[in-house]
Amino acid sequence: MTIAGALNFLGGIGLFLLGMRLMTDGLTTAAGDTLRVILSAATRSRGRAIFSGILITALVQSSTAVVFTTIGFVNASLLALPQAVGVIFGSNLGTTLTSWIVALIGFNLDLQVIALPAIGIGMAISVALGKGQYGALGRAMAGFGLFFMGIDVLKDAFDGIGDVIDLHRWAGEGVLNLLLFVLLGIMLTVIIHSSSAALTVILTATAGGLIPLTAAAAMVIGANVGTTSTALFAVFDATAAARRAAMSHVIFNLVVALVSFTLLLPLLGVVHVMAQVIGSQDQLAMSLAIFHTLVNILGILVMWPLTPRLVAYLETRFRTLEEDESRPRFMDRNVQSAPSLALDALAQELHRMQAIARRVANAAISAEDPHNPSLEIGHRALESLNIAISEFASGIPRATMSAEQQNALPHAQRVGQYLVNVAEHAREMLQLHHESVLAPESALAVSRNALRASAVELLDLTRVDSPQWDAQRLAEARRDFETQYQAMKAQLLQAGTAGAILPRSMAETLERLSDLHRVVDQAAKAAVFLDRYIAESKVQLVSPPGGIEETAAQGARASTLPQQAQAQDSRASTLPQDPLSPDDAAQDAAPPAGDLR
């Protein structure tokens, strides 16, 4: 190939890519909310999802754009993974429309007659109507013209190349020869960054006699694999769900490539028969378009029964801390039908929730970064678990439960809400009331740090599974903390009145200390009612909270399980002396309604 020929080839690629970009952007803008409406309809069934993927890709003429949009919708939680997988499968079939356009029009008509008027009329509409929907349609029309002009340039560029570059001698039917062309298809798509452009190059090269049909079919398989690179670029800094959606695109194309490569020669036999029926057996581009369509239909047929398993597998991949914590570990329908097992599962899940809440509270007390992401993650996880606990508790059959066990269930729901409140106030303490810095050596800073240390110690006393658990000791620590908190408030107010601290600093510090006070208060109440639930439901905590607690203490806790079992009756006998202040007793005399703060 001469330098001029190489430049013409690059120019044809450039025109084609520019036309595709204008068409995709113009049609997407003109469609407006249509894409969202179609994708919303895709949530109804897997079949609708696949059909939506085909329709949208045919509409915007870019499977890459559809995959990016779908991943974006999953990232924003607007589309669930099962429906996204269907849309992505359908988009692979929808992209074959480009092959048919090239095969039917690109080699049967004078493209200059189509291209130049489309560019002229389209740009005239775009200039006249501006950036609205009709202007976008004008740009799409201009892109359509550039698309065909690029094809025309590529056709001219490939004329005569076969005399210089003989690919036929590399295009044997051996596996290694075919794998070479698969690799060429992958590389071409990755370099051009457009499967449609790569397929157009393959089609025009095949029609120009440069590549035999078998080798071109292998390149089409490679182009399908290469297009997955665009999906992978979409998942940087994306959510775990978006990464799963992108991975479904990769898996689909790899499975399609493996199956179609294995069945390459039989598929080409079917293509030959279909081409004879259509009457285009002499048109290699048409045969390749048929092959491209058959490959993707075959892929959908193969993946259709495997989709539920694929989704289930992907749900276990790319898991985040929030997703792991938000998913109940002990509660499921199998144990819900047996009250004794269900009550035990509730205890284990509440125990784990308590560990999460304690971790979030300690992070808020000790941290100075107001943008600590673990606080928000922990808060959302506790909210999800609290809802799951309420739904699980409401579904436990009451017929075989004792009156004491039935009375214990409201305690479980109290505990869940209290723990959500702990995380909520911990988040507010750090994010909403990040106080101005106090002088490190000042008496106020010393008192504040001492109060924080007392809060951490008190939170450690809320471990109901600890061998040192003592409700009365918790009550005493809570009263001591209350005294210390009131003294700190008085000290702050006095300093603000005397002008020793700025009024703004005083107010923000008071707000944060108030949140700290609420964190401790809600954590203590959660521990008290968890202890009540354990005693009244007669369950036993036998599992550590899945690595959330400090692992150093787990060995000691495991050795004390027999003592915990012996303490169940003593817990029940000491319930009247639970550490609630008179105000708390009045508040907690009845089942909780709404906010328990």
C-alpha positions in Angstrom: 0.0 0.0 0.0 1.4 3.4 -1.0 1.4 6.4 1.4 -1.5 7.9 -0.5 -3.4 4.7 -0.1 -2.7 4.5 3.6 -3.9 8.1 4.0 -7.0 7.4 2.1 -7.7 4.4 4.3 -7.3 6.5 7.4 -9.4 9.2 5.9 -12.2 6.7 5.2 -12.0 5.4 8.8 -12.2 9.0 10.0 -15.2 9.9 7.9 -17.0 6.8 9.0 -16.3 7.4 12.7 -17.3 11.0 12.4 -20.5 10.0 10.7 -21.2 7.4 13.3 -20.7 9.9 16.1 -22.9 12.5 14.5 -25.6 9.9 13.8 -25.5 8.5 17.4 -25.4 11.9 19.1 -28.1 13.3 16.9 -30.5 10.4 17.1 -29.9 10.1 20.9 -30.7 13.8 21.4 -33.7 13.7 19.1 -35.0 10.7 20.9 -35.1 12.7 24.2 -36.7 10.6 26.9 -37.5 7.7 24.5 -34.5 5.8 25.6 -35.5 6.1 29.2 -39.1 5.0 28.4 -37.9 2.0 26.4 -35.5 1.0 29.1 -38.2 1.4 31.7 -40.4 -1.0 29.7 -37.5 -3.4 29.7 -37.9 -4.0 33.4 -41.0 -6.1 32.8 -39.4 -9.2 31.5 -36.2 -10.6 30.1 -37.7 -10.9 26.6 -38.7 -7.2 26.6 -35.2 -6.3 27.8 -33.6 -8.1 24.8 -36.1 -6.6 22.4 -35.4 -3.1 23.9 -31.7 -3.6 23.4 -32.3 -4.5 19.8 -34.6 -1.6 19.2 -32.5 1.1 20.9 -29.3 -0.1 19.1 -31.1 0.0 15.8 -32.4 3.5 16.6 -29.1 5.1 17.6 -26.8 2.9 15.5 -24.3 2.3 18.2 -24.1 -0.7 20.5 -21.3 1.1 22.4 -23.7 4.0 23.2 -26.4 1.6 24.3 -24.0 -0.4 26.6 -22.6 2.9 28.0 -26.2 4.1 28.6 -27.3 0.9 30.2 -24.3 0.8 32.5 -25.0 4.4 33.5 -28.6 3.5 34.3 -27.4 0.6 36.4 -24.9 2.9 38.1 -27.7 5.3 39.0 -29.9 2.4 40.2 -32.5 3.1 37.4 -32.2 -0.4 35.9 -31.8 -3.7 37.7 -29.0 -6.1 36.7 -31.3 -8.8 35.2 -32.9 -6.3 32.9 -29.6 -4.6 32.0 -28.2 -8.0 31.0 -31.1 -8.5 28.6 -30.6 -5.0 27.1 -26.9 -5.7 26.6 -27.6 -9.1 24.9 -30.1 -7.4 22.6 -27.7 -4.6 21.7 -25.3 -7.1 20.3 -28.0 -8.3 17.9 -29.1 -4.7 17.1 -25.7 -3.7 16.0 -25.9 -6.1 13.1 -28.1 -3.6 11.4 -25.0 -1.7 10.5 -23.7 -4.7 8.6 -26.9 -5.0 6.7 -26.9 -1.2 5.8 -23.4 -1.6 4.4 -24.1 -4.8 2.6 -27.4 -3.7 1.1 -26.7 -0.1 0.2 -22.9 0.3 0.3 -22.2 -2.1 -2.6 -25.4 -1.7 -4.6 -25.8 2.1 -5.0 -23.7 5.1 -6.0 -22.8 6.3 -2.5 -22.0 9.8 -3.7 -25.6 10.3 -4.8 -26.7 9.5 -1.2 -23.8 11.0 0.9 -23.5 14.5 -0.4 -27.2 15.5 -0.4 -27.6 14.0 3.1 -24.6 16.0 4.4 -25.8 19.2 2.8 -29.5 18.9 3.8 -28.6 17.7 7.3 -26.2 20.6 8.0 -28.7 23.1 6.6 -31.4 21.8 9.0 -28.9 21.8 11.9 -27.8 25.4 11.3 -31.4 26.6 10.7 -33.0 24.9 13.7 -30.1 25.0 16.2 -29.6 22.6 19.1 -33.2 21.4 19.5 -34.6 18.0 18.6 -35.0 18.9 14.9 -31.5 20.3 14.7 -30.3 17.1 16.2 -32.1 15.2 13.5 -30.3 17.4 10.9 -26.9 16.4 12.4 -27.9 12.8 12.4 -28.7 13.1 8.6 -25.4 14.7 8.0 -23.7 11.9 10.0 -25.6 9.4 7.8 -24.0 11.1 4.7 -20.5 11.0 6.2 -21.1 7.4 7.1 -21.6 6.5 3.5 -18.9 8.7 2.3 -16.5 6.9 4.6 -17.6 3.6 3.1 -17.0 4.9 -0.4 -13.5 6.0 0.5 -12.8 2.6 2.1 -14.0 0.8 -1.0 -11.6 2.8 -3.1 -8.7 2.3 -0.6 -9.1 -1.4 -0.7 -9.1 -1.5 -4.6 -5.8 -3.0 -5.7 -4.5 -3.8 -2.1 -5.0 -7.5 -2.9 -2.2 -7.2 -5.5 0.2 -5.9 -2.8 -0.9 -7.7 0.3 -1.9 -11.3 -0.2 -3.9 -12.4 2.9 -5.3 -15.4 1.1 -2.1 -17.4 1.9 -2.7 -16.8 5.6 -6.4 -17.6 5.4 -6.2 -21.4 5.5 -8.9 -23.3 7.4 -6.5 -24.5 10.1 -7.3 -23.5 13.6 -4.2 -21.4 14.0 -4.8 -19.5 10.8 -8.4 -18.7 11.8 -7.3 -17.7 15.3 -4.9 -15.3 13.7 -7.8 -13.6 12.0 -9.8 -13.6 15.2 -6.9 -11.7 16.8 -6.8 -9.3 13.9 -10.5 -8.6 14.4 -10.0 -7.9 18.1 -7.0 -5.6 17.5 -8.9 -3.7 14.7 -11.9 -3.0 17.0 -9.7 -2.0 20.0 -7.6 0.3 17.8 -10.6 1.9 16.0 -12.7 1.8 19.2 -15.8 1.0 17.3 -17.2 -2.4 16.4 -19.3 -0.9 13.7 -16.3 0.7 12.0 -14.3 -2.5 12.4 -17.1 -4.5 10.8 -17.4 -2.0 7.9 -13.6 -2.3 7.3 -14.0 -6.1 7.3 -17.0 -6.0 5.0 -15.4 -3.7 2.5 -12.1 -5.6 2.6 -14.0 -8.8 1.9 -16.0 -7.3 -0.9 -12.8 -6.0 -2.4 -11.3 -9.5 -2.5 -8.7 -8.8 0.1 -10.0 -11.3 2.6 -11.7 -14.7 1.9 -15.1 -15.3 3.5 -13.8 -17.8 6.1 -11.1 -15.5 7.4 -13.5 -12.5 7.3 -16.0 -14.5 9.5 -13.2 -15.2 12.0 -12.5 -11.4 12.0 -16.1 -10.7 12.7 -15.9 -13.0 15.7 -12.9 -11.1 16.9 -14.6 -7.8 16.4 -17.4 -9.0 18.7 -14.8 -9.7 21.3 -13.0 -6.5 20.8 -16.1 -4.4 21.4 -16.0 -5.4 25.1 -13.1 -3.1 25.6 -15.5 -0.1 25.4 -17.7 -1.5 28.1 -14.7 -2.0 30.4 -13.8 1.7 30.1 -17.3 2.6 31.4 -16.8 1.0 34.8 -14.0 3.0 36.2 -15.2 4.6 39.5 -18.6 3.0 38.9 -20.7 1.1 41.3 -20.4 -2.7 41.8 -23.7 -3.1 40.0 -22.4 -1.2 36.9 -19.3 -3.4 36.9 -21.5 -6.5 36.9 -23.4 -5.1 33.9 -20.2 -4.5 32.0 -18.9 -8.0 32.9 -22.1 -9.5 31.5 -21.3 -7.8 28.2 -17.8 -9.3 28.3 -19.0 -12.8 29.2 -21.7 -12.7 26.5 -19.3 -11.9 23.8 -16.7 -14.4 24.9 -19.3 -17.2 25.0 -20.6 -16.1 21.6 -17.0 -16.1 20.2 -16.3 -19.5 21.6 -19.5 -21.1 20.3 -19.3 -19.4 16.9 -15.6 -20.2 16.4 -16.3 -23.9 17.3 -19.2 -24.0 14.8 -17.6 -21.7 12.2 -17.7 -24.0 9.2 -21.3 -25.3 9.9 -22.4 -21.7 10.3 -20.8 -20.7 7.0 -22.7 -23.7 5.4 -26.0 -22.2 6.7 -24.9 -18.8 5.5 -24.3 -20.2 2.0 -27.8 -21.8 1.9 -29.4 -18.6 3.1 -27.5 -16.5 0.6 -28.8 -18.8 -2.2 -32.3 -18.4 -1.0 -32.0 -14.6 -0.9 -30.2 -14.7 -4.3 -27.0 -13.0 -3.1 -24.6 -15.9 -2.9 -22.1 -14.0 -5.1 -22.1 -11.0 -2.7 -19.6 -11.7 0.0 -20.6 -8.6 2.0 -24.2 -9.9 2.2 -23.0 -13.3 3.3 -20.9 -11.7 6.0 -23.9 -9.7 7.2 -25.9 -12.9 7.4 -23.1 -14.6 9.4 -22.8 -11.6 11.8 -26.6 -11.8 12.5 -26.5 -15.6 12.9 -23.7 -15.4 15.4 -25.5 -13.0 17.6 -28.8 -14.9 17.4 -27.0 -18.0 18.3 -25.4 -16.2 21.3 -28.8 -15.1 22.6 -30.2 -18.7 22.2 -27.2 -20.1 24.1 -27.3 -17.5 26.9 -31.1 -17.3 27.3 -31.3 -20.4 29.6 -28.0 -19.4 31.3 -29.0 -15.8 32.1 -30.4 -16.5 35.7 -27.2 -18.3 36.6 -25.1 -15.6 35.1 -27.0 -12.9 37.0 -26.7 -15.0 40.2 -22.9 -15.4 39.6 -22.4 -11.7 38.9 -24.3 -10.7 42.1 -21.5 -12.4 44.0 -18.8 -10.4 42.2 -17.5 -6.9 42.8 -19.2 -6.8 46.2 -18.8 -3.7 48.3 -18.6 -3.3 52.0 -22.1 -1.7 52.0 -23.6 -4.6 50.0 -22.0 -7.2 52.2 -23.2 -5.5 55.4 -26.7 -4.8 54.1 -27.4 -8.4 53.2 -28.8 -10.4 56.1 -26.5 -13.3 57.0 -28.7 -15.3 59.4 -32.3 -14.6 58.3 -33.9 -16.5 55.5 -37.2 -18.2 54.7 -35.9 -21.6 55.7 -35.6 -20.6 59.3 -38.5 -18.2 59.4 -41.0 -21.0 59.5 -39.5 -22.4 62.7 -40.0 -19.9 65.5 -37.1 -21.2 67.7 -34.7 -20.9 64.7 -36.2 -17.6 63.6 -35.7 -16.0 67.1 -32.1 -17.2 67.2 -31.5 -15.8 63.7 -32.9 -12.5 64.8 -30.6 -12.4 67.7 -27.5 -13.1 65.5 -28.5 -10.4 63.0 -29.1 -7.8 65.8 -25.8 -8.7 67.3 -24.2 -8.1 63.9 -26.1 -4.8 63.6 -24.8 -3.7 67.0 -21.2 -4.4 65.9 -21.7 -2.3 62.8 -23.3 0.6 64.8 -20.5 0.5 67.3 -17.9 0.6 64.6 -19.6 3.6 62.9 -19.9 5.4 66.3 -16.2 4.8 67.1 -15.2 6.0 63.7 -17.2 9.2 64.1 -15.8 9.9 67.6 -12.2 9.3 66.7 -12.1 10.8 63.2 -11.7 14.4 62.1 -12.5 13.9 58.4 -16.1 15.1 57.8 -16.2 13.1 54.5 -15.5 9.7 56.0 -17.4 7.4 53.5 -17.7 4.5 56.0 -20.2 6.5 58.1 -22.7 6.7 55.2 -22.0 3.1 54.2 -22.7 1.9 57.8 -25.8 4.0 58.1 -27.3 2.7 54.9 -26.4 -0.9 55.8 -28.2 -0.5 59.2 -31.3 1.0 57.6 -31.5 -1.9 55.1 -31.0 -4.5 57.9 -33.5 -2.8 60.1 -36.2 -3.1 57.4 -35.2 -6.7 56.8 -35.5 -7.5 60.5 -39.0 -5.9 60.6 -40.2 -7.9 57.6 -38.6 -11.1 59.0 -40.1 -10.7 62.5 -43.6 -10.0 61.1 -43.5 -13.3 59.1 -42.6 -15.6 62.0 -45.6 -17.8 62.9 -46.9 -17.0 66.3 -49.0 -20.2 66.9 -46.3 -22.2 68.6 -44.5 -19.4 70.4 -44.8 -18.8 74.1 -46.2 -15.5 75.4 -42.7 -14.6 76.6 -41.3 -15.2 73.1 -44.0 -13.1 71.5 -43.3 -10.3 73.9 -39.6 -10.4 72.9 -40.3 -9.6 69.3 -41.0 -5.9 69.8 -37.7 -5.7 71.7 -35.9 -6.8 68.5 -37.5 -4.1 66.5 -36.6 -1.5 69.2 -33.0 -2.6 69.0 -32.9 -2.3 65.2 -34.3 1.3 65.3 -32.0 2.3 68.2 -29.0 1.1 66.2 -30.1 3.0 63.1 -30.3 6.1 65.3 -26.8 5.5 66.6 -25.4 5.6 63.0 -27.6 8.6 62.1 -26.3 10.7 65.0 -22.7 9.5 64.4 -22.9 10.7 60.8 -24.4 14.0 61.8 -21.8 14.4 64.5 -19.0 14.3 62.0 -20.6 15.6 58.8 -23.1 18.2 59.9 -21.6 19.6 63.1 -17.9 19.6 62.4 -16.8 22.0 65.0 -14.1 24.7 64.8 -10.8 23.6 66.2 -10.4 24.2 69.9 -6.9 25.2 71.2 -5.2 21.8 71.8 -3.9 22.7 75.2 -7.0 24.5 76.4 -9.2 23.2 79.3 -12.1 22.9 76.9 -10.1 20.6 74.5 -9.0 18.5 77.4 -12.6 18.1 78.7 -13.9 17.3 75.2 -11.3 14.6 74.7 -12.0 13.1 78.1 -15.7 13.0 77.2 -14.9 11.3 73.9 -12.8 8.7 75.7 -15.6 8.1 78.1 -18.0 7.6 75.2 -15.7 5.0 73.6 -15.4 3.2 77.0 -19.2 3.2 77.4 -19.7 1.9 73.8 -17.4 -1.0 74.7 -19.6 -1.9 77.6 -22.6 -2.4 75.3 -21.2 -5.7 74.1 -23.9 -8.1 75.3 -21.8 -11.1 74.2 -18.8 -10.0 76.3 -18.0 -12.1 79.4 -17.8 -8.7 81.2 -21.3 -7.7 80.1 -23.2 -6.2 83.1 -26.3 -4.2 82.7 -25.8 -2.5 86.1 -22.3 -1.5 85.2 -23.6 0.0 81.9 -26.1 2.0 83.9 -23.5 3.4 86.2 -21.2 4.3 83.2 -24.2 6.0 81.6 -24.9 8.1 84.7 -21.2 9.0 84.9 -21.2 10.0 81.3 -24.3 12.1 81.8 -22.6 14.0 84.6 -19.5 14.5 82.6 -21.5 15.7 79.6 -23.5 18.2 81.6 -20.2 19.6 83.1 -18.8 19.9 79.6 -21.9 21.9 78.5 -21.6 24.2 81.4 -17.9 24.7 80.8 -18.6 25.6 77.1 -21.4 28.0 78.0 -19.3 29.7 80.6 -16.4 30.1 78.1 -18.8 31.5 75.4 -20.3 34.0 77.9 -16.8 35.1 79.0 -15.6 35.6 75.4 -12.9 32.9 75.8 -14.4 31.1 72.7 -16.1 32.4 69.6 -19.9 32.0 69.7 -19.9 30.1 66.5 -17.3 27.6 67.8 -19.3 27.3 71.0 -22.6 26.5 69.2 -21.0 24.0 66.8 -19.2 22.2 69.6 -22.4 22.0 71.6 -24.2 20.6 68.6 -21.5 17.9 68.1 -21.4 17.0 71.7 -25.2 16.7 71.7 -25.0 14.2 68.8 -22.3 12.4 70.8 -24.7 12.3 73.8 -27.4 10.8 71.5 -25.1 8.2 70.1 -24.2 7.0 73.6 -27.8 7.1 74.7 -29.2 5.1 71.7 -26.3 2.6 71.9 -27.0 1.9 75.6 -30.7 1.5 75.0 -30.0 -0.9 72.2 -27.8 -3.0 74.5 -30.5 -3.1 77.2 -33.2 -4.2 74.9 -31.0 -6.7 73.1 -30.2 -8.2 76.5 -34.0 -8.3 77.2 -34.7 -10.0 73.8 -32.0 -12.6 74.4 -33.4 -13.4 77.9 -37.1 -13.5 77.0 -36.7 -15.4 73.7 -34.3 -17.8 75.4 -31.7 -17.7 72.6 -27.9 -17.8 72.8 -25.4 -15.8 70.8 -23.0 -18.4 69.4 -21.5 -16.6 66.4 -19.1 -13.7 66.3 -20.4 -10.8 64.1 -18.6 -11.9 60.9 -15.3 -10.1 61.5 -16.8 -6.7 62.3 -15.7 -6.8 65.9 -12.1 -6.8 66.9 -10.8 -10.3 66.3 -8.4 -10.2 69.2 -11.3 -10.8 71.6 -13.0 -13.6 69.8 -11.0 -16.4 71.4 -11.9 -15.2 74.8 -15.5 -14.8 73.9 -15.7 -18.4 72.5 -14.3 -19.8 75.8 -17.1 -18.1 77.7 -20.0 -19.6 75.8 -20.9 -22.1 78.5 -21.0 -19.3 81.0 -23.3 -17.4 78.7 -25.7 -20.4 78.5 -25.7 -20.6 82.3 -26.5 -16.9 82.5 -29.8 -17.0 80.6 -31.9 -17.6 83.7 -30.1 -14.9 85.7 -30.7 -12.4 82.8 -34.4 -13.0 83.0 -34.4 -12.6 86.7 -32.7 -9.3 86.6 -34.9 -7.6 84.0 -36.6 -5.3 86.5 -33.2 -3.7 87.3 -32.3 -2.9 83.7 -30.4 0.4 83.5 -33.2 2.8 82.4 -33.6 6.3 83.9 -37.1 7.3 84.9 -37.5 9.3 81.7 -36.3 6.3 79.7 -38.7 4.0 81.5 -41.6 6.3 80.6 -40.5 6.5 77.0 -40.0 2.7 76.6 -43.0 1.5 78.5 -44.9 0.8 75.2 -43.8 -0.6 71.9 -41.9 1.9 69.8 -43.7 4.1 67.3 -41.7 6.2 64.8 -38.5 7.7 66.0 -37.2 6.4 69.3 -34.9 9.2 70.0 
